[in-house]
Amino acid sequence: MMVPDLKTNNINNNNNNDDGRSEGVADYQVYGFYTSCSFKVYFMFEELNIPYQTCLVNIRVGEHFKGEFAEMSPNNKIPMLIDNTYSDSEPLKIFESGAIILYLAEKYQKFLPPLSKPKERCQVQQWLAWQISEMQPTLTSYVHYFMMAPEPLAFGMEKAEQDLHKILKVLDKRLDDGRKYICNEFSIADIACFGFGCYFNLNVFKGWNKYENVVRWVNTMSSRPAISKLLPIVEQTLRIRKLKRLDNQELVL
C-alpha cells in the first residue's frame, strides 16, 4: 500500500509496467499535499487497495505555481491524478478531488451504486455534490477566519461559525435515522465528506461534537482500517503547523 510520506516525494512502486512506459512510473500518481482535498484522494486509493505514488506539491511555498505541476494543472490547485494505465494513449490527467474519486469509483465499480440502481446512485451523487458545493467551501472559510486570517475579523468569524453549524445540522439530520453511512452503504459521499471530517476529532471545529449522529459517523469512518492508517499522518501534519485559534490564541493541537 502506498501512503503519503512526510519526508520525501519518492515512494517506490513495485508495479511491473510492461506497456512501454518508463520503468518506475507508477500506475497512479497523486499530486497533492496534506490538505483535506488531497486526503479525499488518499482515502479513496486506500479503500480501493490500489498502489499509488504521492507526488508532494508544497502549496505553502508556492510549488503549485511552478514547474511540471503548473504546466499540467489548469487551475494550479491540488490534488491532481495522473492515470498511467492507458497503454495506447497519453496519461489521463484529472483535476478536482470530487472528479478524481468519482472517476475511480466508476472505473473500478466501487463505492458508487451501478446504473441499474438509479435511485441509490442519485443519492450518492447528490451528497457528493453537496460536499463539493456546500461542505467544502464552508469549512474552508471557517479554517481561514479562525486560524489563517492575518488578524481576527469578528464579522467573518461569526458568519463562519454560523455556517459551520448549518452544515453540521444538515449532516446530522441525514444521519438521524441511525444509518451507518450517509447513503446507507459506504460510498464516495462518505469519502468526500471525511476529507474534512477527519479533522473533527482534532479540535479544529469547535462545537461539532454536540451533533451526536455526526460523532457516530466520524467514529465509524475513523475505525475503517483503510482510513485509520492515514489518520496519524493527518494529526502529525496538523501538529507540525502549530496553528492557533484567532479567537483565543489556543493551539489547535
Sequence and secondary structure as in RCSB ss.txt:
>XXXX:A:sequence
MMVPDLKTNNINNNNNNDDGRSEGVADYQVYGFYTSCSFKVYFMFEELNIPYQTCLVNIRVGEHFKGEFAEMSPN
NKIPMLIDNTYSDSEPLKIFESGAIILYLAEKYQKFLPPLSKPKERCQVQQWLAWQISEMQPTLTSYVHYFMMAP
EPLAFGMEKAEQDLHKILKVLDKRLDDGRKYICNEFSIADIACFGFGCYFNLNVFKGWNKYENVVRWVNTMSSRP
AISKLLPIVEQTLRIRKLKRLDNQELVL
>XXXX:A:secstr
     SS S         SS  TT  SEEEEE SSHHHHHHHHHHHHHT   EEEE  GGGTGGGSHHHHHH SS
S S EEEE   TTS  EEEESHHHHHHHHHHHHT SS  TT HHHHHHHHHHHHHIIIIIHHHHHHHHIIIIISS
S  HHHHHHHHHHHHHHHHHHHHHTTT  SSTTSS  HHHHHHHHHHTTGGGTSSTTGGG HHHHHHHHHHHTSH
HHHTTHHHHHHHHHHHT B TTT  B  
